Amino acid sequence: MTRTALIVGDCFATCCLIDNVDTVSGFAKKIRAVASGMIAPDELPGEVIWGQGVGEHERTYISRLASGLDESVAPKFIGQIATPATRGHVHKRAPQNVLISVPERENDQRFVSDLIIDSRNELLIDHVTGQHVQGMVLVEACRQMFLAVTEEHFLGEKAPLETYFVIKSMGVEFKSFVFPVGAQVVFSLGRLTHKEGGRLAADAAISIWQNNAECVTCSVSYSVFDASQLAARELELAREAARRSMGNGSTRVAENAEPDFAPIDLPIAAISVPRDGAAQDLRVGA
């Protein structure tokens, strides 16, 4: 019977406590050992499935090493590799920070992507705890999902040349660990309202599924604005915040503090995105 192994990124090294799971570095070492005759060929699996934390460069590296083995010994790499979403979809400049594949439309309300995690992702650089995928990685995957679906399917020809994505509210519930194996991100549209000037507002539920179990649910309400209309207002608010900070000398919030100015109805997060897909770093709180 053919033995199958799961290969995960080095950032998920603790998963090697599980039978037939290895890291990219560990598996590369085994291939070289077989090639040099240091260990028997049957130490290698017959088939390999790619887990999370393995980027295109690492898959290419392992495949090249394996191609140097005799065909009767070399493992077969099985499973399809999903196409990552683009910078224009998720507003990330570095490819390793993209966490989802291009969303596929199942119907007018439901869209599905694969979860894609590169070991060089910005949220994994500091540390990984245990065998599971960190919660903030999953939150970011949910954020990228509503951006990508909106960019790909909701923004029409009347959309502003440069848009501002604004998160009005976002709630997340973690129901179960997500581990570094295949998982899907599902976007379900609740409400979509098109407004003048190509603007829109939407409510959606985003969930992350693994092995037919719903592990994470996220509810989000967001809007898309014309960046030219919002940028000036944001600059005005930033100047006011800086002025008050320098004037007060302290930013600590006192108990039962009362604001000394009128509250401003400003969304908690904004992302400026030109229509050519080159995201500008104008995010606030996201």
C-alpha positions, -999 to +999 in steps of 0.1 A: +000+000+000+013+034-010+023+056+020+012+092+018+030+121+036+019+156+044+046+183+040+041+216+059+062+247+062+090+249+087+069+273+107+047+244+116+075+221+128+056+209+158+033+191+135+062+166+129+050+149+162+022+135+139+030+103+119+037+109+082+040+147+086+072+164+078+085+199+072+100+212+039+135+212+055+131+177+070+118+162+038+146+178+017+171+162+041+155+128+036+156+131-002+193+140-001+200+111+023+183+087-001+201+101-031+235+096-013+226+061-001+226+071+036+191+058+041+169+032+023+145+044-004+116+031+015+121+059+040+104+081+015+066+081+010+051+071-023+029+102-024+032+137-011+004+162-002+013+198+003+000+213+036+000+250+047+032+270+050+046+258+017+051+284-009+057+280-047+095+284-042+095+256-016+074+233-038+098+239-067+128+232-045+115+199-033+103+189-067+138+195-082+154+175-054+130+146-060+136+147-098+172+136-092+160+103-077+153+072-097+117+072-110+109+041-090+119+059-058+108+095-064+075+104-046+045+116-066+031+150-057-007+148-057-035+173-053-041+206-071-024+239-063-048+268-060-041+300-079-034+328-053-055+360-054-037+390-069-025+422-053-055+439-068-078+414-051-064+415-015-044+448-015-011+431-005+022+440-023+042+409-012+029+376-027+037+357+005+011+378+024-018+366+002-039+341+022-066+331-002-070+318-038-090+337-064-126+335-052-149+312-072-186+321-076-210+294-066-240+316-069-248+353-066-245+352-028-218+325-022-181+326-031-154+301-021-116+303-019-089+280-006-068+291+024-032+295+013-005+301+038+031+308+030+057+303+058+071+338+050+037+355+057+040+387+077+018+372+105+040+341+110+074+358+112+074+363+149+061+330+162+037+301+158+023+283+188+014+246+188+002+228+157-027+252+148-029+282+125-029+314+146-062+332+150-049+365+135-039+347+103-075+335+100-089+370+107-067+384+079-079+357+056-115+367+062-106+404+056-089+395+023-119+374+013-144+402+014-120+425-004-113+400-031-150+391-037-159+428-038-131+437-062-138+407-085-176+406-085-193+437-070-174+468-083-188+476-117-178+500-144-192+529-124-167+523-096-145+553-087-110+554-102-096+550-067-116+534-039-115+534-001-127+502+015-141+510+050-147+484+077-177+496+098-179+465+121-163+431+123-170+402+147-152+369+148-160+336+166-135+308+168-152+275+170-123+251+165-086+250+158-076+252+121-046+231+113-020+235+085-039+213+060-064+222+033-092+246+043-117+268+025-129+304+031-165+310+023-181+344+017-219+346+020-235+379+010-262+393+033-269+427+019-255+447-010-265+483-017-252+503-047-251+541-042-243+571-063-209+575-077-201+538-078-201+535-040-215+505-022-223+491+012-224+454+022-230+430+050-215+395+048-207+364+067-173+348+061-165+313+074-135+290+074-141+253+069-118+223+074-127+187+069-164+196+065-164+215+099-170+252+104-140+264+124-143+302+122-172+326+115-169+363+108-196+389+103-185+421+086-202+453+075-182+475+051-185+502+025-166+513-006-161+550-011-145+573-036-110+579-022-109+615-033-139+623-011-126+606+020-088+614+018-092+651+027-114+643+057-090+617+070-061+641+068-082+667+087-088+641+115-052+631+116-041+667+120-066+671+148-054+639+166-018+650+163-026+685+176-045+672+206-018+647+214+009+673+214-012+697+234-023+673+261+011+657+268-005+624+278-026+599+258-037+578+288-074+576+291-088+586+325-116+567+341-150+581+331-133+604+307-155+628+287-144+638+252-137+675+249-148+676+213-178+663+194-175+626+184-167+620+148-185+594+128-155+578+112-152+541+102-126+521+121-105+511+091-099+523+056-079+509+027-072+531-004-071+511-036-065+526-071-085+508-098-053+495-114-049+473-083-019+489-068-028+494-032-017+524-013-006+522+023-034+544+037-049+519+061-062+530+095-066+504+122-067+474+098 
